[in-house]
């Protein structure tokens, strides 16, 4: 007769091994996709496919918070790594596997649509709902609706009772949106995702969580070095995959509490700046800055930032001294 504690330990070890294998697959998939998508201009890569005459630069390039140009292809690369790692992860039930792929791919597609076609005129739920009240359908509103439908589709694929499908669908969509709210500084959203998803590596959804965390860790160096950024595509895909891992492995009471926390944080973000809170709490500030470059990136100084002081002029040399020299 097996000893319960040894059985539980063996089960956790098996989950960790499955999660590690999925992480390796996800990392390899994300790095391969990033290499292909980033490429070099003039060699038939995404830079040329999406470059049009109206744009001075390709539509996958953005200016980050310090005025440094970065590429958004990190997001699609991360989503591709999650899908590849989940598809190859050992020990994942077929419905869970399909649900994770649907959630990551669908969230990435709607996020990429907002990345490429969106504007900054309307932000947050209040901004998009306000635009709808004025009769304007923003790309953000389309993304919110699309990710909501994607979450519900993924929850349906994962199977469960009707109430569980509703809870899971809301949680998948909610985590996809919530993680995107942290994508305001290099590496921040990925660090939050790694911290939130790590506990799942010892549970029954370790293969899904491992694929997401491995893919995220693989592109983290590009993010921290300010060569690339997640954008909506990457942050939504990572959050959705972690949402699926929680949805298929946690009891209903825990999922309901988690959904309440996600909704609460999302509502709080409409009134409170997460960046300000992180900056004002020393432990969070240190973790947030870990691995990030300290030298200022080249480019224009962001609006509202003080201009760097001009160097002092050299002292004038008296005419008489100059003549003696």
C-alpha positions in Angstrom: 0.0 0.0 0.0 1.6 3.3 -1.1 2.3 5.9 1.6 0.2 9.0 1.0 3.1 11.5 1.5 5.4 9.6 -0.8 2.7 9.4 -3.4 2.1 13.2 -3.2 5.8 13.8 -3.4 6.1 11.6 -6.5 3.2 13.3 -8.1 4.8 16.7 -7.5 8.1 15.5 -8.9 6.4 14.2 -12.0 4.7 17.6 -12.4 7.9 19.4 -12.1 9.6 17.2 -14.7 6.7 17.7 -17.1 6.9 21.5 -16.5 10.6 21.5 -17.1 10.3 19.7 -20.4 7.5 22.0 -21.5 9.6 25.0 -20.5 12.4 23.8 -22.7 10.1 23.4 -25.6 8.5 26.8 -25.0 11.9 28.5 -24.7 13.2 26.9 -27.9 10.0 27.8 -29.8 10.0 31.4 -28.6 13.7 31.9 -29.5 13.3 30.4 -32.9 10.2 32.5 -33.6 12.0 35.7 -32.4 15.0 35.0 -34.6 12.8 34.5 -37.7 10.5 37.5 -37.0 13.2 40.0 -35.9 15.5 39.1 -38.8 17.2 41.9 -40.8 15.6 44.4 -43.1 15.9 43.6 -46.8 15.9 39.8 -46.3 12.2 39.1 -46.6 11.4 39.2 -42.9 8.5 40.8 -41.0 10.3 44.2 -41.3 9.7 44.2 -45.1 6.3 42.5 -45.1 4.7 45.2 -42.9 6.7 48.1 -44.2 4.6 50.4 -46.4 5.2 53.8 -48.1 3.2 55.7 -45.5 5.4 54.6 -42.7 8.9 55.9 -42.1 9.5 52.7 -40.1 7.8 49.3 -39.9 4.6 49.1 -38.0 6.1 46.6 -35.5 8.5 49.3 -34.1 7.5 51.5 -31.1 9.2 54.0 -28.9 9.5 52.9 -25.3 9.2 55.0 -22.1 12.8 56.4 -22.5 12.5 57.2 -26.2 14.3 54.1 -27.5 13.0 52.3 -30.6 12.1 48.7 -29.9 10.4 46.0 -31.9 7.0 44.4 -31.0 7.8 41.0 -32.6 8.7 39.7 -29.1 5.0 39.4 -28.5 4.1 37.1 -31.4 7.3 35.1 -30.7 6.3 34.6 -27.1 2.9 33.4 -28.2 4.4 31.0 -30.7 6.6 29.6 -28.0 3.7 29.1 -25.6 1.7 27.3 -28.3 4.7 25.1 -29.3 5.6 24.2 -25.8 2.0 23.4 -24.8 1.5 21.2 -27.9 4.7 19.2 -27.1 4.3 19.2 -23.3 4.1 15.7 -21.8 1.3 14.6 -19.6 -1.2 17.4 -20.5 -4.8 16.1 -21.2 -6.0 16.9 -24.7 -8.8 19.3 -23.7 -6.4 21.3 -21.5 -3.8 21.4 -24.2 -6.3 22.6 -26.8 -7.7 25.2 -24.4 -4.2 26.7 -23.7 -3.4 26.9 -27.4 -6.8 28.6 -28.2 -6.3 31.1 -25.3 -2.7 32.0 -26.1 -3.2 32.2 -29.9 -6.5 34.1 -29.8 -5.3 36.6 -27.2 -2.1 37.2 -29.2 -4.1 37.8 -32.4 -6.4 40.4 -30.8 -3.5 41.9 -29.0 -1.4 42.2 -32.1 -4.4 43.9 -33.9 -4.4 46.5 -31.2 -0.6 46.8 -31.3 -0.5 47.5 -35.0 -3.8 49.4 -35.6 -4.5 51.0 -32.2 -4.0 54.5 -31.0 -3.4 56.0 -27.6 -6.4 58.3 -27.6 -8.5 55.9 -25.4 -6.9 54.0 -22.6 -8.4 51.5 -20.1 -11.9 50.2 -19.8 -13.2 53.7 -19.0 -11.6 55.2 -22.1 -12.9 52.5 -24.4 -16.4 52.4 -22.9 -16.5 56.2 -23.1 -15.6 56.0 -26.8 -18.3 53.5 -27.4 -20.8 55.8 -25.7 -19.8 58.5 -28.3 -20.3 56.0 -31.1 -16.6 55.3 -31.7 -15.5 51.6 -31.8 -11.8 51.6 -30.8 -9.4 48.9 -31.5 -9.1 48.4 -27.7 -12.8 47.8 -27.5 -12.5 45.2 -30.2 -9.6 43.6 -28.4 -11.5 43.5 -25.1 -14.5 41.8 -26.8 -12.2 39.4 -28.7 -10.2 38.3 -25.7 -13.5 37.9 -23.7 -14.8 35.6 -26.5 -11.4 33.8 -26.6 -11.5 33.1 -22.9 -15.0 31.7 -23.1 -14.0 29.5 -26.1 -10.9 28.2 -24.2 -13.0 27.5 -21.1 -15.5 25.6 -23.3 -12.8 23.5 -24.9 -11.4 22.7 -21.5 -14.8 21.3 -20.5 -16.7 21.6 -17.2 -20.0 22.5 -15.8 -21.7 25.6 -17.2 -20.9 27.7 -14.0 -17.2 26.5 -14.2 -17.1 27.5 -17.9 -18.3 31.0 -17.1 -15.8 31.4 -14.2 -12.9 30.0 -16.2 -13.7 32.1 -19.2 -13.8 35.3 -17.2 -10.6 34.4 -15.4 -8.7 33.6 -18.6 -9.8 36.8 -20.2 -9.1 38.7 -17.0 -5.6 37.5 -16.4 -4.8 38.2 -20.1 -5.9 41.8 -19.6 -4.3 42.2 -16.1 -0.8 41.1 -17.2 -1.0 43.7 -20.0 -1.4 46.4 -17.4 2.1 45.7 -16.1 3.8 46.0 -19.5 4.9 49.6 -18.8 8.6 49.0 -18.1 11.2 46.6 -19.5 10.8 43.1 -18.1 8.0 44.0 -15.6 5.2 42.0 -17.1 7.4 38.9 -17.7 8.6 39.1 -14.1 5.0 39.3 -12.8 4.1 36.3 -15.0 7.0 34.2 -13.8 6.2 34.9 -10.2 2.5 34.2 -10.7 3.0 31.0 -12.7 5.8 29.4 -10.7 3.5 27.7 -8.2 1.6 25.9 -11.0 4.8 24.0 -11.9 4.0 21.5 -9.0 0.4 21.0 -10.0 -1.6 19.1 -12.6 -1.2 21.9 -15.2 2.5 22.1 -14.9 2.9 21.4 -18.7 0.8 24.5 -19.6 2.5 26.7 -17.0 6.0 25.4 -17.9 5.5 26.2 -21.6 4.3 29.8 -20.8 7.2 30.4 -18.3 9.8 28.9 -20.5 8.8 31.0 -23.5 8.6 34.1 -21.3 12.1 33.5 -19.8 13.5 33.0 -23.3 12.6 36.5 -24.4 13.2 38.3 -21.1 16.8 39.3 -22.1 15.5 41.1 -25.2 12.9 42.9 -23.0 15.4 43.9 -20.3 17.9 45.2 -22.8 15.2 47.3 -24.5 15.7 45.7 -27.8 12.1 44.5 -27.8 8.8 44.7 -25.9 5.9 42.3 -25.3 3.2 44.7 -26.5 -0.4 43.6 -26.1 0.1 40.4 -28.1 2.8 39.0 -25.8 1.3 40.2 -22.5 -2.2 39.0 -23.4 -0.9 35.6 -24.5 1.2 35.0 -21.4 -1.7 36.1 -19.1 -4.2 33.9 -20.9 -2.0 30.8 -20.8 -1.4 31.3 -17.1 -5.2 31.8 -16.7 -5.8 28.4 -18.3 -3.3 26.7 -16.1 -5.2 28.1 -13.0 -8.6 27.4 -14.5 -8.0 23.7 -15.1 -6.2 22.9 -11.9 -7.7 24.8 -9.0 -10.9 24.1 -7.1 -13.9 26.3 -7.8 -13.7 28.3 -4.5 -10.1 29.2 -5.2 -10.8 30.1 -8.8 -13.7 32.4 -7.7 -11.4 34.1 -5.2 -8.7 34.5 -7.8 -11.2 35.9 -10.3 -12.3 38.4 -7.6 -8.7 39.5 -7.1 -8.1 39.9 -10.9 -11.3 42.0 -11.2 -10.3 44.1 -8.2 -6.8 44.8 -9.5 -8.2 45.7 -12.9 -10.6 48.2 -11.4 -7.9 49.6 -9.2 -5.7 50.2 -12.2 -8.3 52.8 -13.5 -7.6 55.0 -10.4 -4.2 54.0 -9.1 -0.8 53.8 -10.9 0.9 50.5 -10.5 4.1 52.1 -11.6 3.9 54.6 -8.7 3.2 51.9 -6.2 6.1 49.9 -7.4 8.4 52.9 -7.3 7.4 53.9 -3.7 7.9 50.4 -2.2 11.6 49.6 -2.0 11.5 45.8 -2.3 9.2 46.0 -5.3 11.4 48.7 -6.8 14.5 46.6 -6.5 12.8 43.5 -8.0 11.3 45.7 -10.8 14.8 47.1 -11.7 16.6 43.8 -11.5 18.5 43.1 -14.7 17.3 46.3 -16.4 19.8 48.6 -18.1 20.8 51.6 -16.0 22.3 53.8 -18.7 19.7 56.0 -20.5 18.7 54.7 -23.9 19.4 56.9 -26.9 16.5 58.9 -28.3 14.4 61.9 -27.4 13.7 62.7 -23.8 10.1 61.7 -22.9 7.6 64.4 -22.3 7.6 65.6 -18.7 11.2 64.4 -18.0 13.7 67.2 -17.2 16.3 67.8 -19.8 19.9 66.8 -18.9 22.1 69.7 -17.8 24.4 71.2 -20.3 28.1 70.8 -19.8 29.8 73.8 -18.2 31.6 76.1 -20.7 35.4 76.1 -20.4 36.9 79.1 -18.6 37.9 82.0 -20.8 41.7 82.5 -21.2 42.7 86.2 -20.8 44.1 87.7 -24.0 47.4 88.5 -22.4 47.9 84.9 -21.2 47.0 83.6 -24.6 49.6 85.9 -26.2 52.3 84.7 -23.8 51.4 81.1 -24.7 
